[in-house]
């Protein structure tokens, strides 16, 4: 700044002006001596005053500049040493060359010279090594800092943001959370009770839930006989998550002592400032929980992320068929409003998927609408291939099986797509069919996962059911009776039930036998079922080779695997897991092997004490409490085994907390 003032040419204009005035006075004296002399004296006095003032101003300006420069240097030095900002200068090797006193106070160290900057915080490594990063938040001695890195100067600036972070955390902890609590099967269980027992049960449940609310500072309001609304904040929700929502276990255990199979389902909406959105998230979460069989908690965020807790019990079979009748009539109306019906199962369909698809196609036929089954003939297993050979003998039925490309060409805006035995778009035979459809129905018996078909017109998901074939059989009972099922159609449905129940040994309820009885009445051939499900000797030997690798990882829990360089049929992988479960001292089985699609598959089975669905969900899969699976992208089976063991440990530890 001083140089600017010094270079200002203030005196030069004055000097030129003075010379011009003197010249003018000389000329004036020569022409008018008296007037010129008087004028010259006045000009001389004025010029002297002006020059004196200019000189004094120049001197004062110089002094002011010097004083200002001194003050600025002093302020800069004090800023470096005393301002609440940490400054660190490093060399090319990330060693500290200089720090200001703030850093010394921050680290409680007398000197950091010569030490690596990473000794302040390991998190600085990514900031310094990644060229695209200029700032990062780090934690040092229980305080939070935002660090800015000037690469050219090799300077790091540390700003203490602890108070800001604490305010943000307080804001997030105080955000409102809404939850909807539902007592599973309440109406069904209490409808047969007398007034006194119903009142006692009602009082017991209300007392348990209200006590839980008071203990956790949650506002709870009963909004119907089996439903409660809860209001809390994020801090309380976090506390409940740490305790894995112990209220689920309390309700289940206390009601079990009273010989009541009541459980609690909770849908939670969190992460949004909008109360309307929170309410929608809570209801959506509850729908998700009920689709997974109840006795669980689902916490849903606006970005779609969902966390699950609970799910330790098998869904209780519903004794009433009211829902089946209502769904059947609704499906009938949708079929009658369509020009044609296409039924699609999951990739590499099993007998349950194909049997259910044949059943829904029959439903369309009963309503005088053309129905078709979507199938990829290049990706079917031996049992389905045998079924198709039998179907081929019935040309009228065989013609109703279409490849995905044929379906895409044949579909119209009025066509109805029915998805069976899955609810995940990525698992269907051809996802393009779903995207093209304007009307979609979902029928499934698996517990609902995060991935779900967008905006279906009708959803029939019952996790208590043994199979999708059982659900479809019940729906068929309420359809028009003028066109009865054929022997082959009934047999395909029965085969689906037998496969999924392992010949009526797993997940089999009274309604499963009723469905089988109905199919038998309609001509289902059990001998044909046995023939369809037969396996060849090579398959038996392959399964035996996998079983030989079985290794116990926990009490009653085994992992078996196929060869590293060999591809296995997905059905064989599942069958091997089933067979392991029939062996002594084994209550949980996992089978890992390479699949035809290039992924590594895991089939998981349980007798009910361990929820294998939660383990498979941790690896991107899903299923039931006792029957689940996943497909993993990995380089080797050993890698998948390690990931599976980690998921098992995390699930077991989570269940203990």
Residue pairs with C-beta under 8 A, 6 or more apart in sequence:
1 65
1 68
1 69
2 62
2 65
2 66
2 69
5 61
5 62
5 65
6 62
10 54
10 58
11 54
14 50
14 51
14 54
18 47
21 43
21 47
25 36
25 39
25 40
25 43
26 36
28 35
28 36
28 39
28 40
29 36
29 37
29 40
30 36
80 87
80 100
81 100
81 101
82 101
83 102
84 102
84 160
85 100
85 102
85 157
85 158
85 159
86 99
86 100
86 102
86 103
86 106
86 145
86 156
86 157
86 158
86 159
87 99
87 100
87 102
87 103
87 155
87 156
87 157
87 158
88 96
88 98
88 99
88 103
88 112
88 117
88 120
88 155
88 156
88 158
89 96
89 97
89 98
89 99
89 153
89 154
89 155
90 96
90 97
90 117
90 128
90 154
90 155
90 156
91 97
91 154
92 154
94 116
94 117
94 118
94 128
95 114
95 115
95 116
95 117
96 112
96 113
96 114
96 115
96 116
96 117
97 113
98 113
99 112
99 113
102 158
103 112
103 120
103 158
104 110
104 111
104 112
106 140
106 141
106 143
106 145
106 158
106 160
107 120
107 140
107 141
108 141
112 119
112 120
117 124
117 128
117 156
118 124
118 125
120 138
120 140
121 138
121 139
121 140
123 136
123 138
123 139
124 136
124 138
124 147
124 156
126 133
126 136
127 133
127 134
127 135
127 136
127 147
127 149
128 149
131 151
133 149
134 148
134 149
134 151
135 146
135 147
135 148
135 149
136 146
136 147
137 144
137 145
137 146
137 147
137 161
138 144
138 145
138 147
139 145
143 160
143 162
144 160
144 161
144 162
144 164
144 165
145 158
145 159
145 160
145 161
145 162
146 158
146 159
146 161
147 156
147 157
147 158
147 159
148 156
148 157
148 159
149 155
149 156
150 156
150 157
172 234
173 233
173 234
173 235
173 238
174 233
174 234
174 235
175 233
175 234
175 270
175 271
175 273
176 231
176 232
176 233
176 275
176 278
177 231
177 232
177 233
177 234
177 236
177 237
177 268
177 269
177 270
177 278
178 229
178 230
178 231
178 268
178 269
178 275
178 278
178 279
178 281
178 282
179 229
179 230
179 231
179 232
179 266
179 267
179 268
179 269
179 282
180 227
180 228
180 229
180 230
180 266
180 267
180 282
180 283
180 285
180 286
181 209
181 220
181 227
181 228
181 229
181 230
181 264
181 265
181 266
182 226
182 227
182 228
182 264
182 265
182 266
182 267
182 286
182 290
182 294
183 205
183 226
183 227
183 251
183 262
183 263
183 264
183 265
184 262
184 263
184 264
184 265
184 290
184 294
184 295
184 316
185 261
185 262
185 263
185 294
185 316
185 318
186 205
186 225
186 226
186 262
187 225
187 226
188 318
188 319
188 320
189 260
189 261
189 262
190 198
190 201
190 202
193 201
201 258
201 260
201 262
202 225
204 254
204 255
204 258
205 251
205 255
205 262
206 222
208 247
208 250
208 251
208 254
209 220
209 228
209 247
209 251
209 264
210 220
212 218
212 247
212 250
213 219
213 220
213 230
216 232
216 236
216 239
216 240
217 232
217 236
218 230
218 231
218 232
218 236
219 230
219 231
219 232
220 228
220 229
220 230
220 231
221 228
221 229
221 230
222 228
223 229
230 266
232 240
234 270
237 268
237 270
237 299
241 299
241 307
241 309
242 657
243 657
244 309
244 310
244 654
244 655
244 657
245 266
245 297
245 309
245 310
247 264
247 266
248 263
248 264
248 266
248 295
248 296
248 297
248 309
248 310
248 312
249 312
251 262
251 263
251 264
252 262
252 263
252 264
252 295
252 312
252 313
255 261
255 262
255 263
261 316
263 294
263 295
263 313
263 316
264 295
265 286
265 289
265 290
265 294
265 295
265 296
265 297
266 285
266 286
266 289
266 296
266 297
266 298
267 282
267 283
267 284
267 285
267 286
267 287
267 288
267 289
267 297
267 298
267 300
268 281
268 282
268 285
268 297
268 298
268 299
268 300
269 277
269 278
269 279
269 280
269 281
269 282
269 283
269 284
269 285
269 300
270 278
270 281
270 299
270 300
270 301
271 281
271 301
271 302
271 303
272 278
272 281
272 301
272 302
277 302
281 300
281 301
281 302
282 300
284 300
285 298
285 299
285 300
285 306
286 298
288 298
288 300
288 306
288 448
288 450
289 296
289 297
289 298
291 423
291 447
291 448
291 459
291 461
291 463
292 298
292 308
292 311
292 447
292 448
292 449
292 463
293 311
293 314
293 315
293 447
293 463
293 464
293 624
293 625
294 315
294 316
295 310
295 311
295 312
295 313
295 315
296 308
296 309
296 310
296 311
297 308
297 309
297 310
298 306
298 307
298 308
299 306
299 307
299 308
299 309
300 306
304 450
306 450
308 614
308 617
311 447
311 611
311 613
311 614
311 625
312 611
312 625
312 655
313 625
314 464
314 507
314 608
314 624
314 625
314 626
315 462
315 463
315 464
316 464
317 464
317 509
317 510
317 511
318 462
318 464
319 510
321 474
321 511
323 462
324 471
324 474
324 475
324 477
324 478
325 478
327 458
327 460
327 475
328 474
328 475
328 476
328 477
328 478
328 479
329 478
330 458
331 363
331 441
331 458
331 460
331 475
332 363
332 367
332 478
332 479
332 480
334 416
334 439
334 441
334 457
334 458
335 341
335 363
335 364
335 367
335 369
335 416
336 367
336 369
337 414
337 416
338 369
338 414
338 415
338 416
338 439
339 369
339 370
339 412
339 414
339 415
340 364
340 369
340 370
340 371
340 372
340 410
340 411
340 412
340 414
340 415
340 416
341 360
341 361
341 363
341 364
341 369
341 370
341 371
341 372
341 415
341 416
341 417
341 418
342 371
342 372
342 373
342 374
342 402
342 407
342 410
342 411
342 415
342 416
342 417
342 418
342 433
343 356
343 357
343 360
343 361
343 371
343 372
343 373
343 374
343 417
343 418
343 420
344 357
344 373
344 374
344 407
344 417
344 418
344 419
344 420
344 428
344 429
344 430
344 433
345 353
345 354
345 356
345 357
345 374
345 419
345 420
345 421
345 422
345 428
345 429
346 353
346 421
346 422
346 427
346 428
346 429
347 376
347 379
347 427
347 428
347 429
347 597
348 379
348 380
348 381
348 570
348 571
348 596
349 357
349 375
349 380
349 384
349 421
349 429
350 381
350 383
350 384
350 421
350 496
350 499
350 500
350 571
350 574
351 383
351 384
351 387
351 469
351 492
351 495
351 496
351 498
351 499
351 532
351 533
352 421
352 467
352 468
352 469
352 496
352 497
352 499
352 500
353 420
353 421
353 422
353 468
353 496
354 373
354 375
354 384
354 387
354 492
354 496
355 469
355 472
355 492
355 493
355 494
355 495
355 496
355 497
356 420
356 421
356 443
356 467
356 468
356 469
356 471
356 472
356 493
356 496
357 373
357 374
357 418
357 420
358 373
358 397
358 489
358 492
358 493
359 469
359 472
359 473
359 475
359 476
359 489
359 492
359 493
360 371
360 418
360 420
360 443
360 472
361 371
361 372
361 373
361 400
362 371
362 476
362 483
362 485
362 489
363 371
363 472
363 475
363 476
363 479
364 370
364 371
365 371
365 483
366 476
366 479
366 480
366 481
366 482
366 483
367 479
367 480
371 400
372 400
372 401
372 402
372 407
372 410
373 400
373 401
373 402
374 402
374 403
374 404
374 407
374 429
374 430
374 433
375 388
375 401
375 402
375 403
375 429
376 403
376 404
376 429
376 430
377 388
377 403
379 596
380 388
381 569
381 570
381 571
382 535
382 536
382 539
382 569
382 571
383 499
383 532
383 533
383 571
386 531
386 532
386 534
387 492
387 495
387 532
388 398
388 401
390 488
390 528
390 532
391 397
391 398
391 401
391 488
392 398
394 486
394 488
397 486
397 488
397 489
402 410
404 429
404 430
404 432
404 433
407 430
407 433
408 430
408 432
408 433
408 436
411 433
411 436
411 437
413 438
414 438
414 439
415 437
415 438
415 439
416 437
416 439
416 440
416 441
417 433
417 434
417 437
417 439
417 440
417 441
418 440
418 441
418 442
418 443
419 428
419 434
419 440
419 441
419 442
419 443
419 444
419 453
419 456
420 443
420 444
420 468
420 472
421 443
421 444
421 445
421 446
421 468
422 428
422 444
422 446
423 442
423 444
423 446
423 448
423 449
423 451
423 452
423 453
423 459
423 461
424 449
424 451
424 452
424 453
424 622
425 431
425 434
425 451
425 453
425 454
426 451
428 434
434 440
434 453
439 457
440 453
440 455
440 456
440 457
441 456
441 457
441 458
441 459
441 460
442 453
442 456
442 458
442 459
442 460
442 461
443 460
443 461
443 468
443 471
443 472
443 475
444 460
444 461
444 468
445 461
445 462
445 463
445 465
445 466
445 467
445 468
445 470
445 471
445 500
446 461
446 463
446 622
446 623
446 624
447 463
447 613
447 622
447 623
447 624
447 625
448 461
448 463
449 617
449 622
460 471
460 475
462 471
463 624
464 509
465 471
465 507
465 511
465 512
466 497
466 500
466 501
466 506
466 507
466 508
466 509
466 512
467 496
467 497
467 499
467 500
467 501
467 512
468 496
468 500
469 493
469 494
469 495
469 496
469 497
469 500
469 515
470 497
470 511
470 512
470 515
472 493
473 493
473 497
473 515
473 518
473 519
474 511
474 515
476 485
476 518
477 518
484 522
485 519
485 522
485 523
486 523
487 522
487 523
487 524
487 525
490 519
490 520
490 522
490 523
490 524
491 519
491 523
491 524
491 525
491 528
491 529
491 532
493 519
493 524
494 516
494 519
494 520
494 524
494 526
494 529
495 529
495 532
495 533
497 504
497 512
497 515
497 516
497 519
498 504
498 529
498 533
499 533
500 507
501 507
501 508
501 512
502 578
504 512
504 513
504 516
506 626
506 627
507 624
507 626
507 627
516 524
520 526
535 575
539 569
539 572
542 568
542 572
543 572
543 575
543 576
543 579
545 562
545 563
546 560
546 561
546 562
546 568
546 573
546 576
546 591
546 593
547 560
547 576
547 579
547 580
549 560
549 561
549 562
550 558
550 559
550 560
550 580
550 589
551 558
551 559
551 560
552 558
553 559
553 645
553 648
554 588
554 648
554 652
556 585
556 586
556 587
556 588
556 609
557 586
557 587
557 588
557 589
557 590
557 610
557 648
558 580
558 586
558 588
558 589
558 590
559 589
559 590
559 591
559 592
559 641
559 644
559 645
560 576
560 577
560 580
560 589
560 590
560 591
560 592
561 591
561 592
561 593
561 637
561 641
562 568
562 573
562 591
562 592
562 593
562 594
562 637
564 594
564 636
564 637
564 638
565 594
566 593
566 594
567 594
567 595
567 596
568 593
568 594
568 595
568 601
569 596
570 595
570 596
570 601
572 593
573 591
573 592
573 593
573 595
573 601
573 603
574 591
574 603
574 629
576 591
576 603
577 589
577 590
577 591
577 603
577 604
577 605
578 589
578 605
580 586
580 589
580 591
580 605
581 587
581 588
581 589
581 605
581 606
581 607
587 606
587 607
587 609
587 610
588 604
588 605
588 606
588 607
588 609
588 610
588 612
589 604
589 605
589 606
590 602
590 603
590 604
590 605
590 612
590 644
591 602
591 603
592 600
592 601
592 602
592 637
592 640
592 641
592 644
593 600
593 601
593 637
594 600
594 601
594 637
595 601
595 631
597 631
599 631
599 632
599 633
600 631
600 632
600 633
600 634
600 637
600 640
601 629
601 630
601 631
601 632
602 616
602 619
602 621
602 629
602 630
602 631
602 632
602 640
602 644
603 629
604 612
604 615
604 616
604 623
604 627
604 628
604 629
605 612
605 626
605 627
606 612
606 625
606 626
606 627
607 626
608 625
608 626
610 651
611 625
611 651
611 655
612 623
612 624
612 625
612 626
612 627
612 628
613 622
613 623
613 624
613 625
613 628
614 651
614 654
615 628
615 644
615 647
615 648
615 651
616 622
616 623
616 628
616 629
616 630
617 628
618 647
618 650
618 651
619 630
619 632
619 643
619 644
619 647
620 630
620 631
620 632
621 628
621 629
621 630
621 631
622 628
622 629
622 630
623 629
632 640
632 643
634 640
634 643
